[in-house]
């Protein structure tokens, strides 16, 4: 399959611009998911487990189908970086979705997420399989090594933070509690921080415009969520640790 350079270029910059616009929108409002879903408002919803599975699946499935059905370039992009990307979405699709205890998601949110993940799955998969060309010593490059360390560190933080959140409440409890332990001792959005570190690491390891655009979109989309969570905790709990930041330890 030939590299669609124009498609890669335009999709990447669409993510950059779209991410910034989404960030500006979330400054004044927040996406209706989780605790922010208005259960009394009309409209179809999707159960949490099914919603997460459906919306995350394209990010895993599209690159795998590209790998299985098209001819691709040899090298580290095909054999390692692509599967690093798929590893995250395998965990989110086949593990996290089965464990989550979240609230149902509005159907339009799930549809939007499916659309984004389908495009991003193609963007990252097509670029790695058909466009990327790394020199033979890239696996020894400081950017590659640093990026992978960031990716797997962020992934570990993300998974551990999700574990803490899932076990905050005992069966039958519905009230929110203060998360404690791990990175939650430093930031309110520890799970979001972990995912941001992951994709920034992936962008460094792959050193490409598509990966950078996705990392920026991730920061713009889930960074504000961490901020809204932080404000919620401060307003709800009188004893909430004042030393915690929203998403970036010691800074923000």
FENNOR-V395689 format. One record per backbone hydrogen bond with DSSP energy under -0.5 kcal/mol. NH is the residue of the N-H (numbers start at 1). CO is the residue of the C=O. If there is no record, write none. Layout:
nh: [NH/NH]
co: [CO/CO]
//
This chain:
nh: [5/8/9/10/11/12/13/14/15/16/17/18/19/20/21/22/23/24/25/26/27/27/28/28/29/33/36/37/39/41/46/51/52/53/54/55/56/57/58/59/60/60/61/62/64/65/66/67/68/69/70/73/79/80/81/82/84/85/86/87/88/89/90/91/92/93/94/95/96/97/98/99/99/100/105/106/107/109/110/111/112/113/114/115/116/117/118/119/120/121/122/123/124/125/126/127/128/129/130/131/131/132/138/140/141/145/146/147/148/149/150/151/152/153/154/155/156/157/158/159/160/161/162/163/164/165/166/167/168/173/179/184/185/186/187/188/189/190/190/193/194/195/196/197/198/199/200/201/202/203/204/205/206/207/208/212/213/214/215/216/217/218/219/220/221/222/223/223/226/227/228/229/230/231/232/233/234/235/236/237/238/240/244/245/249/251/252]
co: [3/4/5/6/7/8/9/10/11/12/13/14/15/16/17/18/19/20/21/22/23/24/24/25/25/31/33/34/37/38/105/47/48/49/50/51/52/53/54/56/56/57/57/58/60/61/62/63/64/65/66/129/75/76/76/77/80/81/82/83/84/85/86/87/88/89/90/91/91/92/95/95/96/96/46/32/44/106/106/107/108/109/110/111/112/113/114/115/116/117/118/119/120/121/122/123/124/125/126/126/127/127/135/137/138/141/142/143/144/145/146/147/148/149/150/151/152/153/154/155/156/157/158/159/160/161/162/163/165/170/177/181/182/183/183/245/246/187/188/189/190/191/192/193/194/195/196/197/198/199/200/201/202/203/203/208/209/210/211/212/213/214/215/216/217/218/218/219/222/223/224/225/226/227/228/229/230/231/232/233/236/237/241/186/247/248/248]
//
